[in-house]
């Protein structure tokens, strides 16, 4: 009997997934080991079937093949759904009644990255479970070798059909048919699903960067970065479109541009979606991460919802949604989670379908909705290098000083400090050796005071004062 042992590069075992640089920190042997260890989790939980998908990166087919080999070696039946967006894999785990699911994806990272996102029994697999994969591999703690099977399963049409069941744009009114929409899947793995969607949705649709290409020739596949939206903004203007919709590399995050070419940030988009969901779910708990604007939490309350601020991280948000029965949640990063009619996982194509329905039914333009929101000034997400061994300690030092000063602090994830000017946030990233800060105020002078407070706290913990130049943006 072959004895199994494997060591991962420790930098690849992260909070929400396993991810690294192909050929340097991540190798095909790692993919086999993940299949062997995750497969053992599934078998020990009395499972028999695992769904597997992969994104459009050049390294993904080989990693997927090795992952499947590892799962089969556990005696499992592997359902291979092929290349597509991460949410299609999540959907497949429900539609195919799989006991586990693994997506080979580098998400929005550069082309030479890749990784693995996992679900076990329809729940996110993260945190200590991912560290357990590392322990199991090192110790050879896996189920005995067995002979499993694999087969190809095409769920793309079923996924699109299920999304379209929730289309609620009031097609008979004629407004839906008049919508003009620009799509930019960014050469990511959601591109083919976009083509299938636009063939069935009413309206006129323009798709740019609609070929899956793991080199991402047009722009980096991250719709939270304004530079990556320049092309879609130009196309919205050229076509006189009602809005533009962009995805990240694996289709689980969405970026939105209105008819005037303004970006709707994650929290602004969540306002639009929450108002609609709360009509059917009055009093519902709407969750957003700690980086979201106070405007969002206030608008949820105005719409009759119960706002809940929670920790950043898609796995953490999903777990909190299940705990609270929340019908909708979102993050500044563009992860949007519907659980009113959908399954509670982050899904950019589905979120697009729901958003288009809202825009089709609204009396005016999306830009008017954005413009009517209370205007605040805030920084983008600011990142400061800080060693993994130090970052959580710095946040605790800041928390202790603030407590001694009697500051108003929300500490659900790092520290979010409320002042008469607005608020500022400092938290440790779960995935990188950085501290993350953000601030929001009603005026430029107020924002400057908040940024000065962040700088003071960092300096008090021995870190260099950050450069805040160019860090203001209205939204």
Secondary structure, DSSP 8 states (H G I E B T S, - for coil): ---------GGGB-SSSEEEEBTTTB-HHHHHHHHHHHHHHHHHTT--EEEEEE-S-TTHHHHHHHHHHHHHTTT-EEEEEEE--HHHHHHHHHHTT-SEEEEE--TTS-TTEEEEEEEETTEE--THHHHHHHHHHHHT--------EEEE---HHHHHHHHHHT--S-GGGSHHHH-EEEEE-TTSTTHHHHHHHHHHSSSEEEEES-S--TT-SSS-S-TTSGGGGHHHHHHHHHHT-SEEEEE-TTSS-EEEEETTS-EE-HHHHHHHHHHHHHHHSTT-EEEEETTS-HHHHHHHHHTT-EEEEE-SSHHHHHHHHHHHT-SEEE-TTS-EEE-SSS-SSB-HHHHHHHHHHHHHHSSS-HHHHHHHS---EE---EEEE--HHHHHHHHHHHHHHHHHHT-EEE-SSSEEEE-SSEEEEEEE-SSSSEEEEEEEESSHHHHHHHHHHHHHHHHHTT------TT--EE-
